[in-house]
Amino acid sequence: MSPAPFSLSWSGSMCRLTRNVILGFFFSTAWVAAFAQVEATLQTADAILRFRAEATAPRLVALQPTGQTEWTNRSAEPPIEFAEIDGEAIALQWKFNANASHTDAHRVVFVYESAAPKLRLEWEWRAPAAFGPVEHQVHIENLEARELWLPLQDSFRFDWRVNPQLKVDQVYIEKGANKPSDTGTRELEIPAGYQWEGTSSTYAHPEKDEAREVIPWSLVKLEDQAQSGWYAGVEFSGRIHLTLARDGDSLRGVAGLNPNPGPFRTRMPPGGKFDTPTIFVGGFSGGVDGAGNVLRRWVRQVLGNPLTWKDPHYPLAVNNSWGSGMDINEVLARRMIGDSAELGLEMFHIDAGWFRGVGDWYPSPQKFPHGLAAIADEAHHRGLKFGLWVDWTQAALDTNPGALNARDPMVRDWMVTDLLPDWKPEPFKGQTIDLGVPAAKDWAQREVTRIVDDYHLDMLEHDGYLVAQGCDRTDHPHAPPDPGNTCIHKAWGSYWVLSANSTDVSYHAVRAYYDIYSQLRASHPGLLLEVCNDGGRMVDFGSAAHGDYFSITDTYDPLSNRRAFYDTSHVLPAAMLESYIEKWPTPRIETFRYMLRSGMMGWMTIMLDTTAWTPEQHTVAKEEFALYKNRLREFIRDADLYHISDRPDGIHWDGIEYLDPHRGQGVIYVFRGSTETESEHRFALQGLHSDHKYQLHFQDQSAPNRTATGQELLEKGLSVQLRSPLSSELIFVEDITRH
């Protein structure tokens, strides 16, 4: 008999209730506070989570990956301890309100209230899908008729009880940012005394020797046969941190807004509401790829745009104009559109260089005398979608009507800091405005809508330092800065501000950014949104909920593309992971294929002048793009993914396996590195049935097609031989037993 999807019990009482129960129907708040604790359960196919409402604070009691070891939590999640009114910190006394609380098969909400000042806190957990992780968020409402200020409320706090002798590992993923690091995917043992903090924001610019930002997610697994454990992630693009520490029998940590440099404060107007960033917590078995195959599917179903995923052509094959750099013009664009159609590509994407000036997002009349709509119409006539790069929160010095002029008093008030009199923008970078300012947000909403409508866009890409994470203004909705602890520095044409209020600046700006894109999607169904911030600096789960795909790094050689994909594909759907393919030395046709395929494992964008290819390269590229659309794309969209080699180093072999368990088909991408001495390599495949037979098809005929048993491929591995360094092969796998 399968367990009930939800249960509720009263500790210390004779009564037990099950399934869809409203707490207040049966017991008074006073009785609960004095005599009992409330417990509830949420269950998905992959984990069971148990909760308890105690008198003054709620608790996640335990998390159990299905059929695996239970993790017991001994830490409550305490609500904030004080609120500030008129400069005075007032201690808060929280009490559980059973009548206002709610539970059902998919959602648990425990309500706590403070009488003076009047505040209401909702501690919410929800299971948005029948599989995968469970989401969690805390909501605090100001019931006073006056403004107050709140300190930091963590999104999630835990303290698992762990045997001190137990071997436990942590896995986390660094962002690809401007260039993937030499490590990227980090798997570390968690010994006694271990301490870790991972941070994430809308734009990392670390100092020398400073830790790289991470995708806001962390996994902990046991070194047992099942390779089971738990993971947590944050669905927010702003200033986030996750921590993990181990001492004695304690494995503890937090996830939520970054408290540093702090102290964090946020304004609560009368009737206002503060929502912590949503986090998700899940259980798994089958190691890191076991977790990833569930999480990627969950991100697609829960966070992804349903209209995007309904399109069978997603992800697209794209030609980007940056092959001509900032010199793009009408003549070059029309030539690229023609070649894109000839090659079988599906979208033409104009990158930076098309505009009158930074902040002046109108086409240059010298470069595009007939405007951009005419270029879009030409692309549409040739059967292509049309996309455009716009850094739409950047102000500069253009004075044309419609330009975001940094010297305009209105725009000056929106910016994150004042500019020096001699300030000048970079060729495609200016100064960021604070979207958290309502007037700035309204302008941005109108501007992106105008751009999409006027230029007939099918896709809008943003780039650069788009969403502010620091501001020294005192009249914006965010908290004011600390005058004694504010740092302002310049990088790439922009001034950056870091102060005690930076996390609150980021909180407001990111929420405004989300609102802008949500409204844009609602008014333009089917519009694609690319998330790029000078590469992979904004690769996170909040972006996954508001964009359709990511630029995952700002360095586009074959090794960087494969490294960034290897890392990011642990947690995000492969179809959302864009690799730009740039010009790279290809003395042999095998190396040319190697270059292309290194960017063909997810969303593929060509970023070089295809008209400069040789006839042989042009023919081979057309064949590869057809293969991508007709065979590879369905695996990229729907299949499980396994990392069947070490992370790419460019010297040795590396590979990725896609396997669709429902169709019994898959494809193996293999790449030979630069070494002259390794012409053969074996890849141990995963996900196959040991007692089934499989047909192997070698796309480049590096070996004869053959059949093999699942046991052979799982245990001995798939042997691949390639004569030349820096070459590749695609091996298609089909389960012939099931057919």
C-alpha atoms as one frame of an Amber mdcrd trajectory, in Angstrom:
protein
   0.000   0.000   0.000   1.518   3.359  -0.987   1.858   6.033   1.710  -0.662
   8.844   1.810   0.531  11.986   0.023  -0.159  14.060   3.103  -0.624  13.516
   6.800  -1.101  15.707   9.850  -0.722  14.762  13.485  -0.936  16.462  16.873
   1.960  15.465  19.123   0.913  14.659  22.666  -2.765  14.287  21.857  -5.045
  11.330  21.116  -6.207  12.783  17.798  -4.751  12.014  14.354  -6.023  13.678
  11.177  -5.153  12.807   7.597  -5.020  14.376   4.145  -6.743  17.697   3.360
  -7.230  19.257   6.765  -7.649  22.889   7.762  -6.075  23.146  11.200  -8.368
  25.740  12.679 -11.482  23.706  12.059 -10.612  21.528  15.029  -8.454  23.251
  17.629  -8.023  26.716  19.055  -4.761  28.614  18.808  -4.411  28.898  22.573
  -4.782  25.135  23.071  -2.155  24.422  20.382   0.340  26.859  21.826  -0.057
  25.476  25.301  -0.311  21.751  24.782   0.682  20.471  21.362   2.804  20.616
  18.300   1.474  20.363  14.754   3.161  18.072  12.266   2.644  17.765   8.519
   4.178  15.892   5.597   4.748  16.573   1.909   5.817  13.811  -0.432   6.985
  13.618  -4.027   8.251  10.617  -5.954  11.770  11.486  -4.825  11.521  12.629
  -1.210   9.401  12.854   1.929   9.615  15.993   4.080   8.149  16.256   7.580
   7.361  19.591   9.255   6.440  20.747  12.730   4.812  23.966  13.936   6.170
  24.661  17.410   4.893  27.395  19.681   7.254  30.159  18.553   9.034  28.790
  15.472   8.488  26.219  12.695  10.827  23.397  11.805  11.643  21.049   8.957
  11.847  17.883  11.038  13.309  15.473   8.507  13.989  14.846   4.836  14.122
  11.341   3.417  15.110  10.548  -0.167  12.665   7.848  -1.288  13.779   4.498
   0.070  17.027   5.926   1.483  18.536   7.226   4.724  16.522   9.896   6.542
  18.182  13.208   7.409  16.995  14.531  10.780  17.019  18.269  11.392  17.358
  19.641  14.910  17.192  23.345  14.019  14.016  25.379  13.967  13.753  28.229
  11.467  13.408  31.170  13.840  11.529  34.208  12.569  13.307  37.563  12.780
  13.923  38.646  16.378  13.157  42.351  16.083  11.746  45.104  13.882  12.866
  48.714  13.767  10.410  51.606  14.138  11.586  55.228  14.196  15.141  54.089
  14.802  14.255  51.838  17.759  14.688  48.047  17.651  11.605  46.365  19.126
  11.807  42.707  20.181   9.223  40.446  18.565   7.234  37.732  20.323   5.953
  35.253  17.745   3.030  32.901  18.394   1.675  30.143  16.222  -1.818  30.782
  14.811  -3.455  27.442  14.009  -6.686  29.001  12.741  -4.840  30.909  10.007
  -2.597  27.996   9.043  -3.371  25.666   6.152  -2.278  22.280   4.890  -3.234
  20.054   1.988  -1.612  17.419  -0.205   0.543  19.976  -2.029   1.077  22.826
   0.416   1.885  23.454   4.078   1.556  26.971   5.526   2.233  27.605   9.217
   1.289  31.124  10.342   2.970  33.025  13.165   1.961  36.446  14.453   3.486
  39.241  16.474   1.153  41.454  18.484   3.438  44.473  18.915   4.300  45.531
  16.329   1.616  43.742  14.352   3.299  41.370  11.916   2.190  38.190  10.232
   4.640  35.508   9.043   3.722  32.659   6.708   6.155  29.729   6.604   5.232
  28.017   3.353   6.260  24.753   1.703   4.743  23.549  -1.563   5.161  20.605
  -3.916   4.589  22.048  -7.421   5.186  18.716  -9.164   4.667  15.050  -8.365
   8.430  14.507  -8.581  11.564  16.401  -7.685  12.153  18.933  -4.914   9.767
  20.901  -2.722   9.759  24.713  -2.667   9.940  26.875   0.447   9.379  30.571
   1.094   8.774  32.890   4.055   6.352  35.822   3.777   6.263  38.656   6.334
   3.422  41.201   6.270   3.355  44.573   8.031  -0.086  44.958   9.640   0.829
  48.293  11.209  -0.328  51.667   9.888   3.257  52.899   9.933   6.526  52.116
   8.221   9.008  49.755   9.799  12.321  48.115   8.919  13.155  44.426   8.994
  16.489  42.657   9.495  17.485  39.651   7.411  15.164  36.641   7.334  16.948
  33.558   6.001  15.073  31.546   3.385  16.180  28.216   4.863  18.154  27.110
   7.903  19.069  23.524   8.796  21.182  21.493  11.216  21.254  17.819  10.249
  22.294  15.263  12.849  25.085  13.237  11.180  27.243  10.454  12.589  30.734
  11.974  13.019  32.261   8.869  11.400  30.065   9.068   8.313  31.764  10.043
   5.034  29.836  12.846   3.355  30.622  14.817   0.175  29.516  18.199  -1.132
  29.091  19.160  -4.787  28.693  22.704  -6.069  29.040  24.328  -9.485  30.951
  27.486 -10.339  29.433  29.837 -12.903  31.062  30.010 -16.327  31.102  33.832
 -16.038  33.661  35.354 -18.421  35.613  32.075 -18.667  35.174  28.686 -16.988
  37.685  28.009 -14.246  40.075  25.079 -14.285  37.818  23.230 -11.811  34.196
  24.318 -12.393  32.433  21.314 -10.878  33.666  20.823  -7.323  33.149  17.621
  -5.370  34.728  17.739  -1.920  34.721  15.545   1.163  33.134  17.250   4.184
  35.440  16.558   7.150  35.069  17.840  10.703  35.749  21.558  10.776  34.579
  22.058   7.177  33.229  25.525   6.393  31.968  26.724   3.011  30.112  29.715
   1.627  28.950  30.072  -1.953  27.670  33.381  -3.304  25.706  34.381  -6.384
  24.564  37.698  -7.842  23.500  39.335 -11.092  27.074  40.191 -12.046  30.279
  38.832 -10.511  33.448  40.886 -10.725  35.701  39.177  -8.175  38.982  40.555
  -6.977  42.148  38.548  -7.483  42.108  35.312  -5.440  38.447  35.888  -4.480
  36.217  32.816  -4.796  34.173  32.574  -7.965  30.423  32.852  -7.771  28.426
  29.638  -7.885  25.145  28.617  -9.415  23.017  28.973  -6.233  22.729  25.264
  -5.514  24.555  22.736  -3.374  24.337  18.954  -3.076  25.333  16.710  -0.184
  25.664  12.959  -0.707  26.606   9.927   1.309  29.413   7.665   0.161  27.076
   4.682   0.207  26.031   2.225  -2.463  22.936   4.240  -3.371  24.901   7.510
  -3.616  21.930   9.219  -1.935  21.526  12.562  -0.258  19.851  15.943  -0.579
  20.292  19.239  -2.404  19.059  22.802  -2.080  18.907  25.694  -4.511  17.694
  29.294  -4.599  15.299  30.630  -7.253  16.618  34.190  -7.213  19.163  36.127
  -9.275  20.128  38.718  -6.660  22.780  38.692  -3.961  22.481  35.173  -2.523
  24.589  32.966  -0.287  24.567  29.335   0.803  26.664  27.969   3.653  27.679
  24.554   4.933  29.639  23.633   8.052  30.400  20.394   9.907  31.359  19.934
  13.551  30.845  16.830  15.676  27.476  15.356  14.742  26.233  18.609  13.185
  26.000  19.423   9.471  24.405  22.847   9.301  23.888  25.732   6.944  21.659
  28.461   5.567  20.391  29.578   2.170  18.943  32.949   1.230  19.865  36.581
   0.833  23.525  37.428   1.359  23.904  39.211   4.733  27.225  40.766   3.745
  28.484  43.428   3.857  25.474  44.241   6.085  23.806  44.722   8.377  20.847
  44.001   6.087  17.754  46.184   6.437  14.676  46.425   4.247  11.828  48.923
   4.321   8.272  47.731   5.040   5.580  50.301   4.251   2.186  50.016   5.965
   0.497  46.924   4.567   3.714  45.954   2.810   4.963  42.407   2.372   8.474
  40.947   2.300   9.001  37.622   0.535  12.221  35.723   1.000  13.739  34.254
  -2.162  12.155  30.892  -2.910  14.382  27.918  -2.244  13.907  24.280  -3.183
  15.006  21.187  -1.278  15.068  17.684  -2.720  16.295  14.173  -2.095  17.991
  11.835  -4.543  19.798   8.583  -5.161  22.054   7.582  -8.029  24.725  10.181
  -7.387  25.081  13.617  -8.918  23.680  12.584 -12.303  20.766  10.858 -10.590
  19.918  14.155  -8.895  20.508  16.127 -12.074  18.228  14.015 -14.248  15.356
  14.723 -11.872  16.205  18.386 -11.269  16.570  19.297 -14.957  13.154  17.797
 -15.682  11.712  19.648 -12.688  13.190  22.989 -13.804  11.646  22.463 -17.225
   8.178  21.664 -15.842   8.020  24.009 -12.854  10.183  27.004 -13.777  10.312
  26.906 -17.575   8.006  28.748 -19.962   5.414  26.192 -21.196   5.030  27.933
 -24.560   8.765  27.721 -25.186   8.942  24.020 -24.409   5.912  23.267 -26.573
   7.831  24.447 -29.633   9.395  21.329 -31.218  12.135  23.528 -32.735  13.428
  24.542 -29.291  16.400  24.850 -28.829  17.172  26.736 -32.028  20.162  26.789
 -34.338  21.213  30.435 -34.557  23.581  32.711 -36.478  24.838  35.699 -34.468
  26.231  38.828 -36.139  29.253  39.140 -33.824  31.278  37.477 -36.525  31.401
  41.036 -37.892  31.750  42.634 -34.449  30.609  46.234 -34.019  30.850  46.724
 -37.796  27.480  45.090 -38.422  25.372  46.997 -40.937  22.478  46.456 -43.304
  24.593  44.989 -46.110  26.377  42.531 -43.819  23.134  41.613 -42.051  21.357
  40.777 -45.316  24.324  38.716 -46.465  24.359  36.797 -43.166  20.616  36.204
 -43.364  21.007  34.727 -46.821  23.784  32.406 -45.719  21.905  31.459 -42.547
  18.942  30.340 -44.635  21.236  28.418 -46.995  22.868  26.629 -44.052  19.519
  25.657 -42.554  19.836  27.837 -39.447  16.666  29.026 -37.745  17.296  32.491
 -36.318  19.437  35.488 -37.202  20.568  37.393 -34.126  22.030  40.904 -34.362
  24.515  41.528 -31.559  25.941  44.862 -30.345  26.796  47.594 -32.854  23.405
  48.271 -34.464  22.349  51.262 -32.309  22.869  55.032 -32.448  24.651  54.908
 -29.102  24.606  53.242 -25.690  21.253  53.973 -24.063  19.974  55.212 -27.411
  18.332  52.012 -28.582  17.389  53.127 -32.071  19.113  51.831 -35.216  22.048
  53.817 -36.525  20.810  55.575 -39.695  24.269  55.228 -41.204  24.413  51.466
 -40.654  20.727  50.691 -41.097  19.195  53.358 -43.323  16.013  51.313 -43.699
  15.743  50.501 -39.988  15.751  47.196 -38.171  12.186  46.177 -38.939  13.200
  45.775 -42.567  15.999  43.411 -41.511  13.579  41.446 -39.331  11.132  41.212
 -42.207  13.898  39.945 -44.500  14.787  37.260 -41.937  11.133  36.266 -41.625
  10.796  36.138 -45.418  13.721  33.690 -45.511  12.101  31.498 -42.861  14.228
  32.721 -39.939  13.350  34.179 -36.582  14.954  37.504 -35.677  16.715  38.337
 -32.403  18.396  41.442 -31.025  21.002  42.369 -28.394  20.041  45.293 -26.109
  21.696  46.424 -22.869  18.495  48.188 -21.905  19.300  49.509 -18.404  22.476
  51.314 -19.514  22.449  55.125 -19.647  25.025  57.162 -21.565  25.414  60.599
 -23.147  23.319  60.558 -26.328  20.807  63.413 -26.437  18.563  62.143 -29.239
  14.848  61.896 -28.420  14.208  58.608 -26.617  17.794  58.150 -25.430  18.524
  57.288 -21.800  20.715  60.335 -21.182  22.754  60.157 -17.965  22.858  63.979
 -17.754  19.076  64.264 -17.791  18.028  65.125 -14.199  15.308  62.444 -14.241
  17.692  59.727 -15.435  20.408  60.933 -13.055  18.039  60.236 -10.160  17.570
  56.661 -11.391  21.261  55.789 -11.581  23.120  53.930  -8.841  25.605  56.774
  -8.305  26.600  60.161  -9.709  28.976  60.309 -12.654  32.107  62.428 -12.855
  31.972  65.330 -15.323  34.464  63.657 -17.668  32.738  60.252 -17.682  32.269
  58.569 -21.043  30.645  55.234 -21.909  32.371  52.272 -23.505  31.389  51.319
 -27.084  28.505  49.155 -25.820  28.461  49.763 -22.059  27.153  52.665 -20.021
  25.957  53.323 -16.484  23.308  51.110 -14.870  20.039  52.515 -13.608  18.252
  51.126 -10.552  15.177  49.209 -11.714  13.938  49.213  -8.123  12.882  52.841
  -8.641   9.251  52.679  -9.835   9.698  55.387 -12.480  12.816  53.672 -13.849
  10.996  50.352 -13.954   8.061  51.908 -15.804  10.416  53.463 -18.361  12.210
  50.153 -18.878   8.907  48.321 -19.326   7.829  50.752 -22.026  11.255  50.663
 -23.692  11.600  46.887 -23.995   8.012  46.696 -25.237   8.739  49.355 -27.849
  11.903  47.562 -28.959  10.105  44.237 -29.367   7.209  45.828 -31.257   9.091
  48.330 -33.431  11.800  45.904 -34.522   9.537  42.865 -35.002  11.531  40.731
 -32.587  11.188  37.025 -31.962  13.989  37.095 -29.376  15.407  39.745 -27.034
  18.858  39.351 -25.497  20.112  41.491 -22.632  23.734  41.788 -21.654  26.215
  43.539 -19.358  25.605  44.868 -15.861  21.852  45.004 -16.303  20.426  44.533
 -12.786  21.942  46.706 -10.070  23.374  45.191  -6.901  24.609  48.350  -5.219
  23.466  51.979  -5.022  24.425  55.021  -2.963  21.107  56.873  -3.307  19.119
  57.600  -0.168  15.801  58.346  -1.921  15.293  54.979  -3.665  12.966  52.284
  -2.247  15.921  50.248  -0.994  17.691  50.908   2.295  20.137  53.834   2.326
  23.872  53.096   2.170  26.216  53.296   5.129  28.252  56.484   4.488  31.119
  55.105   6.549  31.235  51.801   4.683  30.668  52.500   0.985  33.053  51.577
  -1.810  32.691  52.912  -5.369  34.934  51.724  -8.182  34.882  51.795 -11.969
  35.039  48.841 -14.349  34.136  48.597 -18.047  32.672  52.094 -18.140  30.332
  51.583 -15.178  30.589  52.672 -11.569  29.944  49.932  -9.025  28.735  50.548
  -5.485  29.190  48.230  -2.509  27.701  49.145   0.849  25.609  47.766   3.698
  22.496  48.158   1.532  23.765  46.218  -1.504  21.667  43.104  -0.892  18.517
  45.204  -0.456  19.336  47.135  -3.652  19.691  43.827  -5.446  16.486  42.460
  -3.904  14.353  45.330  -5.224  16.060  45.565  -8.619  15.782  41.835  -9.344
  12.105  41.745  -8.429  11.501  44.691 -10.766  13.449  42.913 -13.538  11.309
  39.805 -13.042   8.125  41.895 -13.236   9.278  43.554 -16.470   9.959  40.240
 -18.165   6.783  38.642 -16.817   4.715  41.469 -18.321   6.675  41.312 -21.566
   5.997  37.576 -21.844   2.315  38.079 -21.081   1.944  40.694 -23.813   4.143
  38.842 -26.325   3.483  35.080 -26.065   6.174  33.124 -27.849   8.846  35.809
 -27.478  12.192  34.228 -26.554  14.355  35.833 -23.863  18.106  35.252 -23.694
  19.841  35.891 -20.364  23.401  37.146 -20.862  25.482  39.268 -18.518  28.874
  39.397 -20.200  28.608  35.641 -20.430  27.429  33.299 -17.695  27.227  35.634
 -14.709  23.461  35.364 -14.238  23.032  31.606 -14.654  20.615  30.699 -11.869
  17.181  29.279 -11.190  15.453  32.672 -10.957  16.688  33.458 -14.452  15.474
  30.031 -15.580  11.979  31.055 -14.483  12.062  34.349 -16.412  14.235  33.634
 -19.459  14.352  30.889 -22.062  18.086  30.258 -22.343  21.452  31.393 -20.987
  24.775  32.420 -22.337  26.872  30.174 -20.073  30.316  31.743 -20.601  31.923
  34.711 -22.355  34.783  32.644 -23.804  33.822  30.590 -26.823  36.683  28.306
 -27.870  35.829  24.566 -27.974  37.329  23.752 -24.589  35.612  26.651 -22.803
  32.281  25.733 -24.372  32.566  22.105 -23.279  33.732  23.024 -19.787  30.892
  25.491 -19.257  28.377  22.955 -20.574  29.808  20.116 -18.456  29.417  22.232
 -15.314  26.054  23.884 -15.905  24.348  20.772 -17.270  24.537  19.171 -13.828
  21.606  21.327 -12.703  19.918  23.108 -15.651  18.216  21.726 -18.781  20.668
  21.301 -21.643  18.303  23.031 -24.070  18.673  26.250 -22.033  22.475  26.237
 -22.161  23.781  28.333 -25.040  27.250  27.891 -26.481  28.517  30.545 -28.871
  30.821  29.042 -31.498  33.552  31.517 -32.415  36.319  31.493 -35.013  39.017
  29.003 -34.083  41.901  27.409 -36.007  40.554  24.467 -38.031  43.324  23.157
 -40.305  41.473  19.860 -40.882  37.823  19.084 -41.470  37.913  16.841 -38.364
  38.942  19.868 -36.307  36.158  21.913 -37.900  33.594  19.330 -36.772  35.247
  19.275 -33.330  34.769  23.056 -33.100  31.110  22.889 -34.153  30.168  19.920
 -31.984  31.772  21.468 -28.901  28.939  24.016 -29.148  26.184  21.629 -30.261
  25.387  19.870 -26.975  22.750  22.438 -25.943  21.438  25.631 -27.551  23.743
  26.304 -30.530  24.700  29.811 -31.732  27.243  30.395 -34.495  29.238  33.574
 -33.854  31.538  33.785 -36.841  31.334  34.867 -40.461  29.978  31.782 -42.200
  30.519  33.373 -45.607  34.282  33.065 -45.007  34.106  29.265 -44.780  35.567
  27.113 -47.518  33.110  25.189 -49.727  34.008  21.992 -47.840  33.420  23.637
 -44.471  30.146  25.095 -45.700  28.950  21.666 -46.827  30.009  19.969 -43.587
  28.409  22.716 -41.463  25.127  22.335 -43.341  25.221  18.586 -42.672  25.989
  19.136 -38.970  23.182  21.674 -38.581  20.732  19.271 -40.222  21.901  16.543
 -37.861  21.432  18.905 -34.917  17.860  19.717 -35.917  16.755  16.266 -37.023
  18.381  13.967 -34.474  20.364  15.684 -31.716  17.785  18.257 -30.678  15.258
  15.721 -29.418  17.851  14.286 -27.033  18.962  17.752 -25.892  15.318  18.582
 -25.088  14.063  15.385 -23.540  16.740  12.836 -22.666  18.573  12.097 -19.443
  22.176  13.300 -19.406  25.236  11.585 -17.964  28.734  12.976 -17.455  30.684
   9.901 -18.576  34.177  11.378 -18.319  36.190  13.695 -16.197  35.688  17.390
 -16.833  37.208  18.429 -20.185  40.828  19.581 -20.058  41.511  19.818 -23.792
  44.315  17.259 -23.522  42.555  13.971 -22.793  39.261  12.510 -23.973  35.900
  13.716 -22.688  32.298  12.815 -23.381  28.623  13.387 -22.632  25.870  10.769
 -22.905  22.236  11.512 -23.683  19.779   8.660 -23.137  16.005   8.828 -23.475
  14.734   5.943 -21.314  11.231   6.174 -22.781  12.344   5.637 -26.374  15.397
   3.542 -25.597  17.576   5.800 -27.753  20.486   8.118 -27.118  23.663   9.689
 -28.434  27.202   9.865 -27.119  29.311  12.960 -27.824  33.024  12.116 -27.641
  35.989  14.457 -28.042  39.635  13.559 -28.354  42.038  16.067 -26.787  45.352
  17.385 -28.042  47.560  14.542 -26.858  49.229  12.530 -29.615  49.444   9.320
 -27.582  45.781   8.532 -26.831  44.079   7.398 -30.023  41.599   5.161 -28.169
  39.409   5.579 -25.105  36.694   3.618 -23.310  33.607   5.342 -21.939  31.528
   3.484 -19.337  27.943   4.277 -20.286  25.104   4.757 -17.817  21.357   4.293
 -17.698  21.262   1.167 -19.897  19.616  -2.180 -19.135  22.341  -4.754 -18.600
  20.220  -7.554 -20.122  19.284  -5.622 -23.299  21.064  -5.380 -26.649  21.908
  -2.054 -28.236  22.640  -1.000 -31.805  25.611   1.388 -32.093  25.837   3.759
 -35.072  29.082   5.736 -35.542  28.134   8.957 -37.339  31.585   9.600 -38.865
  32.236   5.891 -39.495  35.226   5.867 -37.159  34.219   2.253 -36.510  31.762
  -0.176 -38.109  28.245  -0.080 -36.742  27.673  -2.974 -34.344  25.524  -4.356
 -31.548  26.550  -4.666 -27.909  24.935  -5.794 -24.697  24.047  -3.332 -21.995
  26.298  -5.245 -19.627  29.292  -4.741 -21.935  28.636  -1.013 -22.333  28.065
  -0.518 -18.613  31.017  -2.571 -17.365  33.676  -2.708 -20.086  32.585   0.527
 -21.708  32.278   1.813 -25.254  35.603   1.830 -27.095  36.177   4.758 -29.478
  39.178   5.238 -31.750  39.972   8.533 -33.475  43.092   8.945 -35.588  43.580
  12.711 -35.141  43.891  14.846 -32.018  41.215  17.532 -31.615  38.576  15.456
 -33.350  35.153  14.121 -32.366  32.548  11.451 -32.991  28.822  10.996 -32.377
  27.641   7.485 -31.548  23.901   6.862 -31.670  22.557   4.147 -29.360  19.283
   2.265 -29.785  17.790  -0.405 -27.553  16.873  -3.181 -30.007  15.615  -5.589
 -27.335  12.553  -3.468 -26.571  11.676  -3.255 -30.265
